[in-house]
């Protein structure tokens, strides 16, 4: 990519500060459009450096029960791609600095139309994409057009991505590399900080891109441990669970829904700052 993106700027800024990024994942439209908007708008002040916004989908096969349920809650209240992009547009009215990454599966993008999606995403203020079911062999489908549109395409690496496969995975990647720290689906196992640190070093031998680590990080202590060996810490299921636990019996948000999410983000951000301070 020929120009610097918000993701490039944010990681450079944090590197200068000597700390890792806190990357927060929430599902767009969960539990309602307005409640989701309140959550997203408050994330930067709570300590989020980068926001991943999940694109709701009926069959999120890489996600655990918590994120699957959040997708279904969002779809039930009418969330769709147009509304997800509208959320980004609304967020950008008050925040032009915080990077936003759309994360999800190719089907909703394909249905929307790839070319139209990239144009609308760029116009709305989207900085990057994580499409978990598009491998490098399909780069012509979305990755290369995204790069040409000035949108980062973030690639996933896993514990099973060996030395032979890694260069292929990293080819055409930009923004950062998302290291999936545990095998399996999201939110079901806790990562081992030592193993993660070794894996990050292995990936960094092949790329200059920052490496952010996710899947299974839930506590301030885990965030602190991961932050010592990575450029970013991604947290999703813990935040999605906070949303779920704040809802009434009809899955409606209460006055504390956004506050519950922001409280966890503040705690995680404190753990990452602690890692930076020694």
C-alpha positions in Angstrom: 0.0 0.0 0.0 1.4 3.3 -1.0 0.1 5.6 1.7 0.0 5.5 5.5 -3.3 4.3 7.0 -4.8 5.0 10.5 -3.6 1.5 11.5 0.0 2.3 10.5 -0.1 5.6 12.4 -1.6 4.1 15.5 0.9 1.3 15.8 3.8 3.7 15.1 2.5 6.0 17.8 2.2 3.2 20.4 5.6 1.8 19.5 7.0 5.2 20.3 5.3 5.0 23.6 6.7 1.5 24.2 3.3 -0.2 24.7 1.1 -2.7 22.9 -2.3 -1.8 21.4 -5.6 -2.8 23.0 -7.8 -4.1 20.1 -11.4 -4.4 21.2 -14.0 -6.5 19.3 -17.7 -6.0 19.5 -20.5 -7.2 17.2 -22.1 -4.4 15.2 -25.8 -4.0 16.2 -25.5 -6.2 19.4 -27.9 -6.0 21.3 -29.5 -3.1 19.3 -28.2 -0.5 16.9 -28.4 2.4 19.4 -26.9 0.4 22.3 -24.2 -0.9 20.0 -23.5 2.7 19.0 -23.1 3.8 22.6 -20.7 0.9 23.2 -18.5 1.8 20.2 -18.5 5.5 20.8 -17.2 5.0 24.3 -14.5 2.5 23.5 -11.6 4.9 22.8 -12.2 6.9 26.1 -12.2 3.5 28.0 -8.8 2.7 26.5 -9.3 0.9 23.2 -6.7 1.8 20.6 -8.2 0.0 17.7 -11.8 -1.2 17.2 -12.8 -4.4 15.5 -16.5 -4.3 14.5 -18.0 -7.7 13.8 -20.2 -8.0 10.7 -23.1 -10.1 11.9 -23.5 -13.4 10.0 -25.8 -16.4 10.5 -22.9 -19.0 10.4 -19.8 -17.6 12.1 -17.9 -20.9 12.1 -14.6 -19.7 13.7 -16.4 -18.1 16.6 -17.4 -19.6 19.9 -20.9 -19.6 21.5 -20.6 -16.0 22.8 -19.9 -14.3 19.5 -22.3 -16.6 17.6 -25.1 -15.5 20.0 -24.1 -11.8 19.6 -24.4 -12.2 15.8 -27.9 -13.7 16.1 -29.0 -11.0 18.6 -27.8 -8.3 16.1 -29.5 -9.9 13.1 -32.7 -10.3 15.1 -32.9 -6.6 15.6 -32.3 -5.9 11.9 -28.6 -5.3 11.7 -27.2 -5.6 8.2 -24.2 -4.3 6.2 -25.8 -1.0 5.4 -26.4 -0.4 9.1 -22.9 -1.6 10.0 -21.3 0.9 7.6 -23.7 3.6 9.0 -22.3 2.9 12.5 -18.7 3.6 11.2 -19.9 6.8 9.5 -21.6 7.9 12.7 -18.5 7.1 14.8 -16.3 9.1 12.4 -18.3 12.3 13.0 -16.6 12.6 16.4 -13.5 10.5 16.0 -11.2 10.6 13.0 -8.2 9.0 14.7 -9.2 5.6 16.1 -8.8 2.8 13.5 -11.8 0.7 12.7 -11.5 -2.8 11.3 -14.5 -4.8 10.0 -14.2 -8.5 10.9 -16.2 -11.4 9.7 -16.9 -13.7 6.8 -17.0 -13.2 3.1 -20.6 -14.1 2.5 -22.1 -10.8 3.6 -19.5 -8.9 1.6 -20.2 -11.0 -1.5 -23.9 -10.5 -1.2 -23.4 -6.8 -0.8 -21.1 -6.7 -3.8 -17.3 -6.6 -3.3 -16.7 -3.5 -5.3 -19.6 -1.6 -3.8 -18.6 -2.8 -0.3 -15.0 -1.5 -0.7 -16.2 1.9 -2.0 -18.7 2.3 0.8 -16.4 1.0 3.5 -13.7 3.4 2.5 -16.1 6.3 2.3 -17.6 5.5 5.7 -14.1 5.5 7.3 -13.2 1.8 7.6 -9.4 1.2 7.8 -9.0 -2.5 7.6 -10.7 -5.9 7.0 -10.3 -9.3 8.6 -12.2 -11.9 6.5 -11.5 -15.2 8.2 -12.7 -17.5 5.5 -10.8 -16.0 2.5 -7.4 -17.7 2.3 -4.4 -16.1 0.4 -5.2 -18.3 -2.6 -8.3 -16.1 -3.1 -6.5 -12.7 -2.8 -7.8 -11.5 -6.2 -11.4 -11.8 -4.7 -11.0 -9.0 -2.1 -7.5 -8.6 -0.7 -5.9 -7.0 -3.7 -8.9 -4.8 -4.5 -8.9 -3.7 -0.8 -5.3 -2.8 -1.0 -5.9 -0.8 -4.2 -8.8 1.0 -2.4 -6.5 2.0 0.5 -8.0 -0.5 3.0 -5.7 -2.7 5.0 -6.2 -6.5 4.6 -5.3 -8.2 7.9 -4.3 -11.8 7.8 -4.7 -14.5 10.4 -1.8 -16.7 11.5 -2.3 -19.7 13.9 -0.3 -22.2 15.9 -0.5 -24.5 12.9 0.8 -22.0 10.4 4.2 -23.5 9.8 7.4 -22.0 8.2 6.4 -23.2 4.8 2.9 -21.7 4.9 3.8 -18.4 6.8 5.2 -16.5 3.8 2.1 -17.3 1.8 -0.1 -16.0 4.6 1.9 -12.8 5.0 2.0 -12.1 1.3 -0.2 -9.0 0.6 -1.1 -8.6 4.3 -1.1 -5.1 5.7 -2.1 -3.2 8.8 -1.1 -5.9 11.2 -1.0 -9.7 11.5 -3.6 -11.2 13.8 -2.1 -14.2 15.6 -4.7 -16.7 16.8 -3.1 -17.8 20.0 -5.1 -21.0 20.6 -6.4 -23.8 18.4 -10.2 -23.9 18.0 -13.0 -21.3 18.2 -13.0 -17.9 20.0 -13.4 -17.5 23.7 -13.0 -21.1 24.8 -9.3 -21.4 25.9 -6.7 -19.2 27.5 -3.5 -18.4 25.7 0.0 -19.3 27.1 2.1 -16.1 27.3 5.4 -17.9 26.7 4.1 -19.8 23.7 2.6 -16.6 22.3 5.9 -14.7 22.7 7.8 -17.4 20.8 5.2 -17.4 18.0 5.2 -13.6 17.7 9.0 -13.7 17.3 8.7 -16.4 14.7 6.2 -14.3 12.7 8.3 -11.2 13.0 11.2 -13.0 11.4 9.1 -12.9 8.2 7.5 -9.5 8.4 7.8 -5.9 9.6 4.1 -5.7 10.3 2.9 -5.4 14.0 1.6 -8.7 15.4 -1.6 -8.6 17.6 -2.6 -11.6 19.6 -6.2 -12.7 20.3 -8.6 -15.6 21.0 -9.0 -16.3 24.8 -7.7 -13.1 26.4 -10.2 -12.1 29.1 -8.4 -10.6 32.1 -6.2 -7.6 32.9 -3.5 -10.1 34.0 -3.7 -12.0 30.7 -3.6 -8.8 28.7 -0.5 -7.7 30.6 1.3 -11.0 30.0 0.5 -11.0 26.3 1.4 -7.3 25.9 5.0 -8.1 27.0 5.6 -10.1 23.9 3.2 -8.7 21.2 2.4 -5.4 19.5 -1.3 -5.7 20.3 -3.8 -7.6 22.4 -7.2 -8.5 20.9 -10.2 -9.0 23.2 -13.6 -10.0 22.0 -15.5 -12.7 23.8 -15.1 -11.1 27.2 -16.7 -7.9 25.9 -19.5 -9.7 24.1 -20.2 -11.7 27.3 -20.5 -8.4 29.2 -23.1 -7.2 26.7 -25.1 -10.5 27.1 -24.9 -10.4 30.9 -26.3 -6.9 31.0 -29.5 -7.8 29.1 -32.9 -8.4 30.5 -34.9 -11.6 29.8 -36.0 -10.3 26.4 -32.4 -9.5 25.4 -33.0 -5.8 25.7 -30.2 -3.5 26.9 -30.3 -1.8 30.3 -28.7 1.4 31.5 -25.5 -0.4 32.3 -24.9 -2.2 29.0 -22.3 0.2 27.6 -20.9 0.8 31.1 -20.3 -2.9 31.6 -18.3 -3.2 28.4 -16.3 0.0 29.1 -15.4 -1.1 32.6 -13.7 -4.3 31.2 -11.9 -2.3 28.6 -10.5 0.1 31.2 -9.3 -2.9 33.2 -7.6 -4.5 30.2 -6.0 -1.2 29.2 -4.6 -0.8 32.7 -3.0 -4.3 32.4 -1.4 -3.3 29.0 -0.1 -0.1 30.5 1.4 -2.0 33.4 3.3 -4.2 30.9 4.7 -1.1 29.3 5.8 0.3 32.6 7.9 -2.8 33.4 
